[in-house]
């Protein structure tokens, strides 16, 4: 079920911050893959605003990661994030990234 939160909940902001620390750990492929899985699983709970402003940017960046396992995980989990954003955002921002890897 898609949530439509207009502001970032403090709980989700803290959770997102912790997951983003994993996503930005350039020393660990496993941490980045775990972050992808967590972000995609929590995307609907984070809400549209957070997904469009933060989560989708992270997923797009990880789709271009130098490590193949990270890129693969990002693309495999991309659609879950796409469900949490508006159709307009999906078409303009996320669809071109996803199509690049088809």
C-alpha positions in Angstrom: 0.0 0.0 0.0 1.4 3.4 -1.0 1.8 5.9 1.7 1.6 9.6 1.0 3.4 11.3 3.8 4.1 15.0 3.3 6.9 15.3 5.8 9.6 12.9 7.0 8.8 11.1 10.2 11.6 11.4 12.8 11.6 7.6 13.2 12.0 7.0 9.5 14.6 9.8 9.2 16.7 8.0 11.8 16.2 4.6 10.1 17.0 6.1 6.7 20.2 7.8 8.1 21.4 4.5 9.5 20.8 2.6 6.2 22.4 5.4 4.2 25.6 4.9 6.3 25.6 1.4 5.0 25.0 2.6 1.5 27.9 5.0 1.7 30.4 2.4 3.0 32.8 2.2 0.1 34.9 -0.4 2.0 32.1 -3.0 2.0 30.2 -4.4 -0.9 28.0 -6.4 1.5 27.0 -3.2 3.4 26.0 -1.5 0.2 24.0 -4.6 -1.0 22.3 -4.8 2.5 21.4 -1.1 2.2 19.8 -1.6 -1.2 17.7 -4.4 0.2 16.7 -2.4 3.2 15.9 0.8 1.3 13.7 -1.1 -1.2 11.9 -3.1 1.5 11.2 0.1 3.5 10.4 2.3 0.5 6.6 2.3 0.9 6.9 3.0 4.6 9.2 5.9 4.0 6.6 7.6 1.9 6.6 9.4 -1.4 8.5 12.5 -0.4 11.4 10.6 1.2 11.5 8.2 -1.7 11.6 10.9 -4.3 14.1 13.1 -2.5 16.5 10.6 -0.9 15.9 6.9 -1.6 15.6 7.1 -5.4 18.8 9.1 -5.6 20.6 6.5 -3.6 19.2 3.7 -5.7 20.2 5.5 -8.9 23.7 6.0 -7.6 24.1 2.4 -6.6 22.9 1.3 -10.0 26.1 2.9 -11.3 28.3 1.5 -8.5 31.7 0.2 -9.7 31.0 -3.2 -8.1 28.9 -5.5 -10.3 27.1 -7.1 -7.2 26.0 -3.7 -6.0 24.7 -2.7 -9.5 22.9 -6.1 -9.8 21.2 -5.7 -6.4 20.2 -2.1 -7.2 18.5 -3.1 -10.4 16.8 -6.2 -8.9 15.3 -4.1 -6.1 14.6 -1.0 -8.2 10.9 -1.7 -8.9 10.0 -1.7 -5.2 11.2 1.9 -5.0 9.4 2.7 -8.2 6.1 1.7 -6.5 6.6 4.4 -3.8 7.1 7.4 -6.1 4.6 9.4 -8.3 4.1 8.3 -11.9 5.6 11.6 -13.1 8.8 11.1 -11.0 9.0 7.4 -12.2 8.8 8.4 -15.9 11.2 11.3 -15.7 13.8 10.0 -13.3 13.7 6.3 -12.6 12.5 4.7 -15.8 15.6 5.9 -17.9 17.9 4.4 -15.3 16.1 1.1 -15.2 15.9 0.9 -19.0 19.6 1.4 -19.2 20.1 -2.0 -17.7 17.4 -4.0 -19.6 
